C-alpha cells in the first residue's frame, strides 16, 4: 500500500489516501491522473503531501501552503520570511502586520 495525494485542477491537494497502485489505476477513487504518490518519510517529492499543499509538476514536489502573504519561496522550495528570525534561542512568532518577528511571552 502507498499514499497518494489527489489534486484538483489547480494542483492543490484535496485528499490523501492509502491505496495500491492497482486501485488508483482502476479509477474507483477518481481519475487516476489526479493521484500523485507521496511518501510519509519524505523519500519522494520532497514532502509528504497534505490537504492544501500544491503539487509542483515542473519540479515533481509537494509544497506546503504559503504561511503568510509576505513570505517567499526560496530556491529550496521552502517558505521564507522577509526578515530572518533572531537566533538568540528565544521563542518568536511572525507578525504579518508589522512584517517582523515578535518575542513570545517567556512566562
N, C-alpha and C positions, 0 to 999 in steps of 0.2 A: 504494500500500500504506500501511496505517496500523497503529498499535499499538493493541491492545485488551487491557484487563485483564479477566480472568474472575474474578467474585466468587462467593463461596459464599452460603449462606442468611443469614449474619451480616454481609454486605457486606465481607468480608475478601478481599483479592486472593489467588487461589491460583495464578495464572499470568498471564504477559503474552505475547501472540502478535502476530506481524506477519501481517496478512491484509487482503484487500479487504473492503469492506462487504458485497459480494455473498456472499463465503464465510461471513462471520458470519451473514448473514441466511438462508443455506441450512440452518443447523443442523448442518452436518457436524462442527463443533468442539464442539458442545453447544448448549444452549438460548440463542438469541440475546439473550434478556432479560438473561442473566448476563454479557454482554460490554459493557464501557463503554470508549469510546475514550479514549486517553491520549496525551500528547504529550511526546516526549523533550526538547523545548526549552521545556517548561512553558507553552505557549501556551493550553492549555485545562486546566481542572480543577486549577489551581494547581501541581501537581507531577506528574512522571512516576511512574506507579504502579509499585510493586514488590511482590513477594510479601510478604504480611504487612501491607501498607497497608490502611487502611479507606476505603471509599467512603462519603462523607457525602452521601446523596442529597438532603438538605434544602438544603445549600449547593452541591451539584454539584461537589465537590472530592475529591481523594485526600489522606488524612492519614497521615503516617508513623507507624509503631508507637511507642507510648509508650516512651521510652528508660529511664525509671526510674519506679517507683510513685509517688514524691513529686512528679514533675513534672506541671504542669497545662497544659492547652491554653489559650492566650491568645486574645484577640479576633481575631488574625490567623491563627488555626488553626495555630500553631506551638507546639511543646512548650517550656516554660519552667521552669527550675529555681526552687525556692522561695527561693534565695539568688542574688543577682546575681554573675556571675563577675567576679573582680578585673580591672581594666583597666590593669594595670601593665606589660603587654607580655610577661609571663612565661607559661609553659605550665602549665595546671592541668587536673586531671581531677576529675570528680564522684565523691564518696564517698556512696553511698546510706546506708551505715552511720552516718555522723556528720552526714548531711544538709548537707554543705558541700563547698567546693572544696578540693582538696589540691594544693600546689605539686609539680609533677613534678620529678624529678631533672634538674638542669641540666648534668650532665656529659656 
